[in-house]
Amino acid sequence: MSETITTTTTVTKGRPEAIYETFERKSGKDKLTTHYCPGCGHGRAQKLVAEAISEMGLGDRTIFISPVGCSVFSYYYMNTGNVQAPHGRAPAVGTGLVRARPDSIVISYQGDGDLAAIGTAEIIHAANRGENMTVIFINNAIYGMTGGQMAPTTMVGQRTLTTPSGRNAATEGHPMRMAELIATLEAPVYVERVSCTDVKNIHKCRKAIRKGLQLQVERKGFSFIEILATCPTNWKKTPQDSIKWVQDVMEPYFKPGVYKDISATVQPLPRPEPKTDRKELEKILGLQSGKTVAKTTGKIGERRIKIAGFGGQGALTAGAMLATAGMNDGLQVTWLPSYGPEMRGGTANCSVVISDKRIGSPLVTQPNVLIAMNRPSLDAFEQEVAPGGIIMVNSSLIDRKVARTDVKAVYAPFTELAAGLGLKAAANAVAIGVFLAHEKSIDRERIYEVLRTSFKKKEAVETNIRAVDAGYEYKA
C-alpha cells in the first residue's frame, strides 16, 4: 500500500520550517543572508524545495545532499538531515542512504558542472538502477562556484572563462540535454524540466518538486527534476536580463516539459529487509566460522582512535585489526583510512571508532586516543587529542616528549620491540598490544583471532601474536 501525504501549510513569516531561521555560516556576517549572489537561481529553487518538505511534513525524514558547487553550503540553510558529498558523487552517496535508511527522503541537489560533467557516471548509473531518490538538477549553463568556466550545458556561442570566444560545437561539443538523456533509461519513473523564471513557471517548478518527493514517499523509484536557473554574476548580466536570457536562449534549446512519467503504472519498490545471518557475514568478511560474539562487560563509552605513521608502518592495518576485533566483540565500530599518494614513505593515518552505542560519524577530529608511530604524526595530531585523552608514542622513532600536560602519555619502543622478535614490520602489532594494555575496550583474544584469519603462514601469525604480547607486557 502506498503512503499518502496530506499537504498542510507550515510556513511562518514567509520562511518554511525546512530552512533555518538564521544561517550560522560565518561569525560577524548577516545571519539572514545566504552566500548566493543577487538574482541567483539557487535561492529560489532551494526555497521551493524547503516549502515542499515543510508542507508535506517530511522534515524529520529528509536528507539533503549538497556536493561541491554553489550549493556547497546548503547545510547552513536546510533544516533537515544533511550530507556533504565529493564533487559529482551525490548520487552514489544517495544510493547508500536510500539503501541503509529506506524510510528517509533523499534529495540529491546538484549543479550542471557537478552532475553533467564530473558526476556523469554517478547520475547515469543511479538513474539506471532506479534508486528511490529525488534529484534536483540546477542547470544555469555554467560552472558557477569556480569562476564561470564552460559547463556541459553551456550554450553554443556562450562566452565563459574557458570559451572566451564562445562555445564552438565543432571543438567543445553541443550542450547536453540531461532530462532527455535520463528519460531514455528504463528505470527512471518521472523526468521533467522546468524553468524557474516567472510566476507561471515557478508554480510548475513547485508542482514538479512535490511530485518527485511524493513518488519517493510512495517508493515508486527515481525522479529527476531539471530546473533552468539564472547565474547573473558569471553571465555578467543583471538579474532581470538573466531571466530574459533563460527565456529567450535556454528555453528554446532546453525545452521545459515532462519527458517521462510512468508513475501511474509502476509498482512500489520492495522494502529491503536487513540481513542478520552471522554465518553469511562471517563468509563475506573472511572471519573464522563458528566464533561466537563475546558479551561486552560494562560500558566502554566511545573510543575515538587516531593511528598515524608513514606508509609501510602498518598504521592502516592496525586500525583495521582493532575495528575487526571490536566488531567480533559485539561492539559498534568504524574504520576510515587516509593516506598520501606515496605507497611507502608517505603519510598515512586512520580513524577508528569503537563504541557500545551507535556511532554518529566515522571521522575522528578530536581523538581520545592517539597512537603516533613517528614524529611527524605526533607533531600533526598532538594538539587534536581531547583533554584527558591518551597519547601512545613510538619512542623508537620519536625523540621528544609529549608537550601537553592535560593528556596521559605512554612511551614504548614499538619498532625496537618488533625488531627484537625478528620482524620489524610488526611494530603495528606492538602498538596494538600497548593500546590493549592501557585501554580495556577489547579482549586480547579477539586480536589473536584477527591475526589468525589475516595471515596464511603460521610463522607470521605467531610472530605477530608475540608482538602484541610484547607491547601488552612492556613496562617503561
SULPETA-V855968 format. One line per field, one symbol per residue. psi: psi as a letter, one per 40 degrees, with the letter a starting at -180 (. if undefined). burial: + if it has 24 or more other ideal C-beta (glycine too) atoms within 12 Angstrom, else -. A space follows every 10 residues. Layout:
psi=???
burial=???
This chain:
psi=hihhhhhihf hhfehidehi dihgdhieih eehieiiheh eddddddddd dddddefede ehhhhhahad edfdeedhga iihhiiheed dddddddddd geeihhhhhi iddddecdfd ddddddddef igihhhhhhe fihddeefih ieehihehhi degdeihhdd deiihhgddd dddeiddidh hihihgcadd dddddddddd dddddddefe ahihhhhhii gdddefiidd dddddddddd dddghiiheh gfddeiiiii hhhihehddd ddddefihie hihihhhahe ahhhhhhiai heefdddddd ddddddddee ihiihhihii eidheiihii hhhhieihhd iehhdgiehh hhdidddddd edeehiheah hhhgedehfi ihdieeihhh hhgddddddd eegdeedddd dddddddehf ehiddddddd ddedhdhddd dddddddddd ddehh.
burial=---------- -----+++++ --+------- ---++++-++ ++++++++++ +++++++++- ++++++++++ ++++++++++ +++++-++++ +++++++++- -+-+++++++ ++++++++++ -+++-++-++ ++++++++++ +++++--+++ ++++++-+-+ -++---+--- -+--++++++ +++-+-++++ +++++++--- ++-+++-+++ ++++++++++ ++++++++++ +++++-+-+- -++-++--++ +-++-+-+++ +-+--+--+- ---------- ------+--- +----+---+ -+++++++++ ++++++++++ ++++++++++ +++++++++- ------++++ +++++---+- -+-+--++++ ++++-+++-- ++-+++--++ ++++++++-- -+----+-++ +++++-++-- +-++++++++ +++++++++- ++++-+++++ +++++----- +-++++++++ ++-+--
